[in-house]
Amino acid sequence: MRLRTPAIIAALLALVVSLLSALPAEAASYSASVKTTRIALSASGTGQIPVRCSHKKKSCKGKISFRDDTGTPRARSYSIRPGKTANVTVSIHTNAADNPHNAPATPGRDIKSVKNVRLKVAETSPRRTTHYYNSMTTETRLTRQDITGTVTGIGGSLVSDVRVDLLRSVRGGNVVVVKGQDVPNNGGRFRLGVSLGANNASSSPYRLRVSGTDAQGVRRSWFWRGTDNRPSGGGAHLRDGSVIRASRLSDFDANFTYGKISGTTAAGAEVTVASPPPSFSGGSTTLRELDITRCANIFGQTKANSSGGYVVQFLPLTATSSNRYMVGVKNGSTQAWYGRTNTRYGSCYDITNYRYKKTNLITLTAPLVKSLNASSSDNRVTVKARYSKAYKPTQQGDRWIRLREKIPGTRVLDSRVVAEGFASAGSKSRTFNNVAPGDYWVEVGRRTGCSDWYPSKFPNNRAYFKGSDRSAERWKSFKRLKDLSGGKNSGNEARARRADPNPATDAQNKIKRGYAGWMYRGYCKAHGAGTVNTVRVSGTGQRITKTTSTNRQGAVVKGRVSRTKGRTNKEIMVRLSSSAGTRVIRTDITDGSGTFYIAGLASGKWTISVNSDSWRGIGRKFTGRKSVTVRAGKGYNVGTLRFNG
């Protein structure tokens, strides 16, 4: 269809013109472009706006004015270097309709404004052209705003010496106190003025900290969370506080409200109130920085009085999920945690379901009374270990059983040990009493940090245990225990008798045939590759039996250590380790001919090290195989390792 009517053609041309005028300034290839839609003007009608010169070689020059200014527009000249952005002054007559100081006030706002203001840019360089911005907004200029609010304690038991501080982060990760104000009365108001940015831009970012002294005389603090006029609790540390920026529209309102948790428990018990961070999305580094690693931050601690009464004050109140509390009680070696019900949990991880969940925790919107049972759990966990018939389990290595809490995001060998000990030689079982509720790893034959006493071909190791850095280790090597300095309760003999694990006894006063003395070494033989299982313990008074998977025979690595210049190759430690973080270290000590035999290796790649405990000096360098890859149940020979120490 062909358009013939002149009226239709004229309408189409008008539409094209209007569309072109609506395009952004940059689309028209202008050299000078205004980089804001808002202009803050002083009472005299002046302000500044950012303008960018897009030309690569020539400066941008010209004049800027308000198109609908009264009388002769107050045009202001500008000159901007190529490729740069600069703040350019603009002016308007005080009686102009587009001057916001003549506009009516808007309820709830501290500024007055005019919309759809037209700004004219008349360029003279690098070429002459004029363009307009037709959707600008002028505003009355503000230089300061207040960050204000109240501090209110609910339900009595108020803290004293309350103060609110305004904090700002600076370069290098440091924090400075910009200003602060005391709040002497409950419900009292603070008001902290801050400067706004150029052209009514928001202020610098701040955080708010409230501090007070509790009934025990302890100075405590926390950091405000929320948005303007919508508080959502508080954070235990600066990183958990909300970033606050005062804006041109109105004061920023940040109210603090706090309460307490109190009740009864065992006399003298330690009580802790903790809360997970508002979000667990900060990554592993942030989780490691929590007061209770990978679980929660502590908001308050106290000790129950002689009647068992306790109170933890100054806790942020909120119905939001920012703060969900748990209350822990520690009475001697017994520890328990409680949330919104009377269900007993064994740890911070247990009460959060080992998955960073907050459903079991307390929503604190008012003071709470909470009774805490601090008696022993009376849970008995019996671990029955199973072993391959291909070897006889050793006491120190294979029959060692450990319970580790199954902490989220933590490898088995990095998890906390809660109980450990030998399985009996007959039943191959071990019972652990008063195990707290929780999820646990059950390790068999995966002992780390094991040391014991072994007969030595030498009466002592004084050739290496000398000097200020090593003489303190002389208790680790002697002819007879009684030859050490001091006695059973003092000196080196006392140190040997207090060694952990496996303290020396009077058995070390007798020299075994073919040997010259005794030595304490970080070595415990194992034949099995080790097993890892799991067990769940719930509630109290439970009787749980866990039968483990079979501890299969591990791989064996043999070899020989040699030394030059006639130095001894006897009793040198050879260690196999893994960087995977899942396999325990295995070691052996060379015999009279320098031969070693390391058993109990799980499948995988192992790194070889010689003299790993510095028994023969601090040197570790050697030539020969540096690693070996094995399969459990198989044997390997790594040949001769030439130790250069």
SULRA-V755702 format. One record per residue. N is the residue number from 1. RES is the residue in one letter. NEAR is the number of other ideal C-beta (glycine too) atoms within 10 Angstrom. D_LAST is the distance of its C-alpha to the last C-alpha in whole Angstrom. Layout:
N & RES & NEAR & D_LAST
N & RES & NEAR & D_LAST
This chain:
1 & M & 3 & 98
2 & R & 3 & 99
3 & L & 10 & 99
4 & R & 7 & 102
5 & T & 8 & 103
6 & P & 8 & 103
7 & A & 8 & 102
8 & I & 10 & 99
9 & I & 11 & 97
10 & A & 10 & 98
11 & A & 12 & 96
12 & L & 11 & 93
13 & L & 10 & 93
14 & A & 10 & 93
15 & L & 10 & 90
16 & V & 10 & 88
17 & V & 10 & 88
18 & S & 9 & 87
19 & L & 9 & 84
20 & L & 10 & 83
21 & S & 11 & 83
22 & A & 10 & 81
23 & L & 9 & 78
24 & P & 9 & 75
25 & A & 18 & 76
26 & E & 11 & 73
27 & A & 10 & 74
28 & A & 12 & 77
29 & S & 10 & 75
30 & Y & 20 & 76
31 & S & 21 & 73
32 & A & 26 & 73
33 & S & 21 & 73
34 & V & 20 & 73
35 & K & 11 & 70
36 & T & 16 & 71
37 & T & 13 & 74
38 & R & 16 & 75
39 & I & 26 & 76
40 & A & 26 & 76
41 & L & 27 & 79
42 & S & 13 & 80
43 & A & 10 & 83
44 & S & 12 & 84
45 & G & 22 & 83
46 & T & 15 & 80
47 & G & 24 & 77
48 & Q & 19 & 74
49 & I & 23 & 73
50 & P & 14 & 70
51 & V & 22 & 71
52 & R & 17 & 68
53 & C & 24 & 69
54 & S & 18 & 68
55 & H & 17 & 69
56 & K & 8 & 66
57 & K & 7 & 68
58 & K & 13 & 71
59 & S & 17 & 71
60 & C & 27 & 73
61 & K & 16 & 77
62 & G & 24 & 80
63 & K & 16 & 81
64 & I & 24 & 81
65 & S & 19 & 84
66 & F & 25 & 85
67 & R & 14 & 88
68 & D & 15 & 90
69 & D & 22 & 90
70 & T & 15 & 93
71 & G & 8 & 95
72 & T & 8 & 93
73 & P & 18 & 89
74 & R & 17 & 87
75 & A & 15 & 85
76 & R & 15 & 81
77 & S & 12 & 80
78 & Y & 22 & 76
79 & S & 13 & 74
80 & I & 21 & 70
81 & R & 12 & 68
82 & P & 14 & 67
83 & G & 13 & 65
84 & K & 12 & 64
85 & T & 14 & 66
86 & A & 15 & 68
87 & N & 13 & 70
88 & V & 22 & 73
89 & T & 12 & 76
90 & V & 23 & 79
91 & S & 19 & 82
92 & I & 27 & 85
93 & H & 16 & 89
94 & T & 13 & 89
95 & N & 12 & 92
96 & A & 22 & 91
97 & A & 13 & 91
98 & D & 25 & 87
99 & N & 23 & 86
100 & P & 23 & 84
101 & H & 19 & 86
102 & N & 14 & 89
103 & A & 17 & 88
104 & P & 5 & 88
105 & A & 10 & 86
106 & T & 11 & 84
107 & P & 4 & 83
108 & G & 7 & 80
109 & R & 13 & 79
110 & D & 15 & 78
111 & I & 18 & 79
112 & K & 16 & 82
113 & S & 19 & 82
114 & V & 20 & 84
115 & K & 13 & 83
116 & N & 10 & 84
117 & V & 25 & 84
118 & R & 15 & 84
119 & L & 24 & 82
120 & K & 18 & 83
121 & V & 23 & 81
122 & A & 16 & 82
123 & E & 20 & 80
124 & T & 16 & 81
125 & S & 15 & 78
126 & P & 18 & 76
127 & R & 10 & 80
128 & R & 9 & 83
129 & T & 15 & 83
130 & T & 12 & 83
131 & H & 17 & 82
132 & Y & 13 & 82
133 & Y & 20 & 80
134 & N & 11 & 83
135 & S & 11 & 81
136 & M & 22 & 79
137 & T & 16 & 79
138 & T & 26 & 80
139 & E & 23 & 79
140 & T & 23 & 80
141 & R & 22 & 77
142 & L & 16 & 75
143 & T & 11 & 72
144 & R & 10 & 71
145 & Q & 23 & 71
146 & D & 16 & 70
147 & I & 24 & 67
148 & T & 18 & 69
149 & G & 25 & 69
150 & T & 17 & 70
151 & V & 25 & 67
152 & T & 17 & 69
153 & G & 21 & 68
154 & I & 16 & 70
155 & G & 14 & 71
156 & G & 10 & 70
157 & S & 17 & 67
158 & L & 18 & 67
159 & V & 21 & 64
160 & S & 10 & 65
161 & D & 11 & 64
162 & V & 23 & 64
163 & R & 18 & 63
164 & V & 27 & 62
165 & D & 19 & 60
166 & L & 20 & 59
167 & L & 19 & 56
168 & R & 16 & 55
169 & S & 16 & 51
170 & V & 8 & 50
171 & R & 5 & 47
172 & G & 5 & 44
173 & G & 6 & 45
174 & N & 8 & 46
175 & V & 12 & 50
176 & V & 9 & 53
177 & V & 10 & 56
178 & V & 13 & 59
179 & K & 14 & 61
180 & G & 16 & 62
181 & Q & 15 & 65
182 & D & 11 & 66
183 & V & 22 & 68
184 & P & 9 & 70
185 & N & 10 & 72
186 & N & 14 & 71
187 & G & 11 & 72
188 & G & 14 & 72
189 & R & 13 & 72
190 & F & 23 & 69
191 & R & 11 & 70
192 & L & 22 & 67
193 & G & 15 & 68
194 & V & 20 & 66
195 & S & 11 & 67
196 & L & 20 & 67
197 & G & 14 & 66
198 & A & 12 & 68
199 & N & 18 & 71
200 & N & 23 & 71
201 & A & 14 & 67
202 & S & 16 & 66
203 & S & 20 & 64
204 & S & 15 & 60
205 & P & 12 & 58
206 & Y & 23 & 58
207 & R & 21 & 57
208 & L & 25 & 59
209 & R & 21 & 57
210 & V & 24 & 60
211 & S & 19 & 59
212 & G & 22 & 60
213 & T & 16 & 60
214 & D & 19 & 60
215 & A & 15 & 62
216 & Q & 13 & 59
217 & G & 7 & 58
218 & V & 14 & 55
219 & R & 11 & 55
220 & R & 20 & 55
221 & S & 16 & 55
222 & W & 27 & 55
223 & F & 22 & 56
224 & W & 24 & 59
225 & R & 23 & 59
226 & G & 22 & 62
227 & T & 12 & 65
228 & D & 16 & 67
229 & N & 12 & 70
230 & R & 11 & 68
231 & P & 22 & 65
232 & S & 17 & 63
233 & G & 27 & 61
234 & G & 30 & 58
235 & G & 23 & 54
236 & A & 23 & 52
237 & H & 14 & 50
238 & L & 13 & 50
239 & R & 14 & 49
240 & D & 23 & 52
241 & G & 21 & 55
242 & S & 21 & 57
243 & V & 8 & 57
244 & I & 22 & 61
245 & R & 17 & 63
246 & A & 25 & 66
247 & S & 17 & 69
248 & R & 22 & 72
249 & L & 17 & 74
250 & S & 15 & 74
251 & D & 18 & 72
252 & F & 23 & 69
253 & D & 16 & 69
254 & A & 26 & 66
255 & N & 16 & 67
256 & F & 27 & 65
257 & T & 19 & 66
258 & Y & 26 & 64
259 & G & 22 & 65
260 & K & 26 & 63
261 & I & 23 & 62
262 & S & 18 & 63
263 & G & 19 & 64
264 & T & 17 & 63
265 & T & 25 & 59
266 & A & 19 & 58
267 & A & 15 & 58
268 & G & 13 & 55
269 & A & 22 & 54
270 & E & 18 & 52
271 & V & 25 & 53
272 & T & 21 & 52
273 & V & 24 & 54
274 & A & 24 & 52
275 & S & 28 & 53
276 & P & 26 & 51
277 & P & 22 & 51
278 & P & 20 & 54
279 & S & 11 & 52
280 & F & 19 & 49
281 & S & 9 & 49
282 & G & 14 & 46
283 & G & 8 & 43
284 & S & 10 & 40
285 & T & 7 & 39
286 & T & 15 & 42
287 & L & 19 & 42
288 & R & 11 & 39
289 & E & 14 & 40
290 & L & 21 & 43
291 & D & 15 & 44
292 & I & 16 & 43
293 & T & 15 & 41
294 & R & 20 & 42
295 & C & 24 & 46
296 & A & 28 & 48
297 & N & 18 & 48
298 & I & 15 & 49
299 & F & 23 & 53
300 & G & 23 & 53
301 & Q & 17 & 52
302 & T & 21 & 54
303 & K & 13 & 55
304 & A & 22 & 58
305 & N & 12 & 60
306 & S & 7 & 61
307 & S & 8 & 64
308 & G & 16 & 61
309 & G & 13 & 63
310 & Y & 25 & 60
311 & V & 19 & 61
312 & V & 26 & 59
313 & Q & 26 & 61
314 & F & 27 & 60
315 & L & 25 & 60
316 & P & 25 & 61
317 & L & 22 & 64
318 & T & 19 & 64
319 & A & 11 & 65
320 & T & 15 & 63
321 & S & 14 & 60
322 & S & 21 & 58
323 & N & 28 & 58
324 & R & 24 & 57
325 & Y & 25 & 56
326 & M & 26 & 55
327 & V & 25 & 55
328 & G & 24 & 52
329 & V & 24 & 52
330 & K & 18 & 50
331 & N & 20 & 51
332 & G & 11 & 48
333 & S & 8 & 46
334 & T & 16 & 49
335 & Q & 19 & 49
336 & A & 26 & 51
337 & W & 28 & 53
338 & Y & 24 & 56
339 & G & 21 & 58
340 & R & 16 & 62
341 & T & 8 & 62
342 & N & 10 & 62
343 & T & 13 & 59
344 & R & 21 & 56
345 & Y & 23 & 53
346 & G & 24 & 49
347 & S & 23 & 47
348 & C & 23 & 48
349 & Y & 26 & 47
350 & D & 24 & 49
351 & I & 29 & 52
352 & T & 25 & 51
353 & N & 14 & 51
354 & Y & 17 & 48
355 & R & 8 & 49
356 & Y & 18 & 50
357 & K & 13 & 53
358 & K & 20 & 56
359 & T & 10 & 59
360 & N & 18 & 58
361 & L & 23 & 58
362 & I & 21 & 60
363 & T & 17 & 63
364 & L & 25 & 64
365 & T & 13 & 67
366 & A & 10 & 68
367 & P & 19 & 67
368 & L & 19 & 66
369 & V & 10 & 66
370 & K & 21 & 63
371 & S & 12 & 62
372 & L & 23 & 59
373 & N & 15 & 58
374 & A & 22 & 55
375 & S & 13 & 55
376 & S & 16 & 53
377 & S & 22 & 53
378 & D & 13 & 53
379 & N & 21 & 52
380 & R & 16 & 50
381 & V & 21 & 48
382 & T & 14 & 47
383 & V & 26 & 44
384 & K & 16 & 44
385 & A & 28 & 41
386 & R & 13 & 42
387 & Y & 22 & 39
388 & S & 17 & 39
389 & K & 7 & 40
390 & A & 10 & 37
391 & Y & 17 & 35
392 & K & 9 & 35
393 & P & 20 & 34
394 & T & 18 & 32
395 & Q & 14 & 33
396 & Q & 17 & 30
397 & G & 22 & 29
398 & D & 32 & 32
399 & R & 24 & 35
400 & W & 26 & 34
401 & I & 26 & 36
402 & R & 24 & 36
403 & L & 25 & 39
404 & R & 21 & 38
405 & E & 19 & 41
406 & K & 20 & 41
407 & I & 21 & 41
408 & P & 16 & 42
409 & G & 13 & 40
410 & T & 19 & 37
411 & R & 10 & 34
412 & V & 17 & 34
413 & L & 18 & 31
414 & D & 10 & 32
415 & S & 19 & 35
416 & R & 13 & 36
417 & V & 13 & 36
418 & V & 17 & 39
419 & A & 18 & 39
420 & E & 15 & 37
421 & G & 14 & 37
422 & F & 13 & 37
423 & A & 23 & 39
424 & S & 13 & 41
425 & A & 10 & 40
426 & G & 6 & 44
427 & S & 11 & 45
428 & K & 19 & 42
429 & S & 17 & 43
430 & R & 22 & 43
431 & T & 18 & 45
432 & F & 20 & 45
433 & N & 11 & 47
434 & N & 15 & 49
435 & V & 22 & 47
436 & A & 23 & 48
437 & P & 21 & 50
438 & G & 24 & 48
439 & D & 19 & 46
440 & Y & 25 & 43
441 & W & 20 & 40
442 & V & 21 & 39
443 & E & 26 & 36
444 & V & 28 & 35
445 & G & 29 & 32
446 & R & 27 & 30
447 & R & 23 & 29
448 & T & 13 & 26
449 & G & 11 & 24
450 & C & 19 & 25
451 & S & 17 & 23
452 & D & 16 & 24
453 & W & 19 & 24
454 & Y & 14 & 23
455 & P & 15 & 23
456 & S & 23 & 20
457 & K & 14 & 19
458 & F & 17 & 18
459 & P & 16 & 21
460 & N & 19 & 19
461 & N & 20 & 15
462 & R & 13 & 16
463 & A & 10 & 13
464 & Y & 16 & 12
465 & F & 17 & 15
466 & K & 12 & 16
467 & G & 8 & 18
468 & S & 6 & 20
469 & D & 9 & 18
470 & R & 15 & 17
471 & S & 11 & 19
472 & A & 12 & 21
473 & E & 17 & 19
474 & R & 18 & 20
475 & W & 22 & 23
476 & K & 23 & 20
477 & S & 23 & 20
478 & F & 26 & 23
479 & K & 18 & 25
480 & R & 14 & 28
481 & L & 22 & 29
482 & K & 12 & 31
483 & D & 15 & 29
484 & L & 23 & 27
485 & S & 13 & 29
486 & G & 14 & 32
487 & G & 12 & 34
488 & K & 12 & 35
489 & N & 9 & 36
490 & S & 10 & 34
491 & G & 13 & 31
492 & N & 20 & 27
493 & E & 21 & 29
494 & A & 16 & 31
495 & R & 20 & 28
496 & A & 24 & 27
497 & R & 19 & 31
498 & R & 11 & 31
499 & A & 15 & 28
500 & D & 7 & 29
501 & P & 13 & 29
502 & N & 13 & 29
503 & P & 13 & 30
504 & A & 22 & 29
505 & T & 11 & 32
506 & D & 11 & 34
507 & A & 10 & 32
508 & Q & 24 & 29
509 & N & 14 & 31
510 & K & 10 & 31
511 & I & 15 & 29
512 & K & 12 & 29
513 & R & 5 & 29
514 & G & 8 & 26
515 & Y & 15 & 24
516 & A & 13 & 23
517 & G & 20 & 23
518 & W & 27 & 23
519 & M & 22 & 20
520 & Y & 22 & 21
521 & R & 19 & 19
522 & G & 17 & 19
523 & Y & 22 & 20
524 & C & 22 & 24
525 & K & 19 & 25
526 & A & 27 & 28
527 & H & 22 & 29
528 & G & 28 & 32
529 & A & 27 & 31
530 & G & 23 & 33
531 & T & 20 & 36
532 & V & 17 & 37
533 & N & 15 & 41
534 & T & 10 & 43
535 & V & 18 & 46
536 & R & 13 & 49
537 & V & 22 & 50
538 & S & 15 & 54
539 & G & 13 & 56
540 & T & 17 & 56
541 & G & 9 & 56
542 & Q & 15 & 55
543 & R & 10 & 54
544 & I & 16 & 51
545 & T & 12 & 50
546 & K & 19 & 47
547 & T & 13 & 46
548 & T & 22 & 43
549 & S & 12 & 42
550 & T & 14 & 41
551 & N & 25 & 37
552 & R & 20 & 36
553 & Q & 21 & 33
554 & G & 28 & 30
555 & A & 24 & 28
556 & V & 19 & 26
557 & V & 24 & 22
558 & K & 15 & 21
559 & G & 23 & 18
560 & R & 19 & 15
561 & V & 23 & 11
562 & S & 16 & 10
563 & R & 19 & 8
564 & T & 9 & 9
565 & K & 4 & 11
566 & G & 5 & 12
567 & R & 12 & 9
568 & T & 14 & 10
569 & N & 22 & 10
570 & K & 17 & 13
571 & E & 20 & 14
572 & I & 23 & 11
573 & M & 21 & 13
574 & V & 28 & 13
575 & R & 20 & 16
576 & L & 26 & 19
577 & S & 16 & 20
578 & S & 18 & 23
579 & S & 9 & 25
580 & A & 12 & 28
581 & G & 10 & 28
582 & T & 13 & 30
583 & R & 22 & 28
584 & V & 23 & 26
585 & I & 20 & 22
586 & R & 27 & 22
587 & T & 21 & 19
588 & D & 20 & 18
589 & I & 20 & 16
590 & T & 25 & 15
591 & D & 14 & 18
592 & G & 11 & 18
593 & S & 10 & 17
594 & G & 20 & 14
595 & T & 14 & 17
596 & F & 23 & 17
597 & Y & 15 & 21
598 & I & 26 & 21
599 & A & 22 & 25
600 & G & 26 & 27
601 & L & 29 & 27
602 & A & 23 & 29
603 & S & 16 & 30
604 & G & 16 & 28
605 & K & 13 & 25
606 & W & 25 & 22
607 & T & 13 & 19
608 & I & 20 & 16
609 & S & 17 & 12
610 & V & 26 & 9
611 & N & 23 & 8
612 & S & 17 & 11
613 & D & 16 & 13
614 & S & 14 & 10
615 & W & 20 & 11
616 & R & 23 & 7
617 & G & 13 & 7
618 & I & 10 & 8
619 & G & 12 & 5
620 & R & 13 & 6
621 & K & 10 & 7
622 & F & 22 & 8
623 & T & 12 & 11
624 & G & 16 & 14
625 & R & 15 & 17
626 & K & 11 & 16
627 & S & 12 & 19
628 & V & 19 & 22
629 & T & 10 & 26
630 & V & 21 & 27
631 & R & 13 & 31
632 & A & 18 & 32
633 & G & 15 & 33
634 & K & 13 & 31
635 & G & 11 & 28
636 & Y & 17 & 25
637 & N & 12 & 22
638 & V & 20 & 19
639 & G & 10 & 18
640 & T & 15 & 15
641 & L & 23 & 12
642 & R & 16 & 9
643 & F & 25 & 6
644 & N & 12 & 4
645 & G & 17 & 0
